[in-house]
Amino acid sequence: MRTLHVDCKISAYCTINASEDVNKIRTAVSNILTDMDEKITGDSLVANSNNYESLTKIYETMRSRKTKSAYRKHLMRNMTEDSTWFSLNKQAAFVNVPVLCDEA
C-alpha cells in the first residue's frame, strides 16, 4: 500500500450473537483490520482508527485475488457524500480471509 497523507476515519461494527465467543469475534476483527481501538458495547464490538493503513489486509487480498471490481461496486453502491461501507464475513475473517458479503 502506498503511503498517503489522508484524513480519514475507519469504523468497524460487528454484532456478537449469543452463540458466539467474544474472543473469537475480537480475533476475526483484528485479523482483518490492524491497529484499531476496539470496545465491546452491549452485544456488539466497535473498532475505530484514523489510519487508512488499518485496511492493509483488505487491500492486499483485494489486489492478490483480483477482486478490486467487487469492492469498488460495493463501495460505490453504498456511498453517501464522503462516506461508504461494506460488509465482511465473520467466519472467513476468523481464519484471516476478508470475504465480502451482500448483506450484514
Summary of the structure (lengths in Angstrom):
residues: 104
radius of gyration: 13.6
end to end distance: 26.9
largest distance: 40.9
contacts: 242
relative contact order: 0.19
helix: 38%
strand: 22%
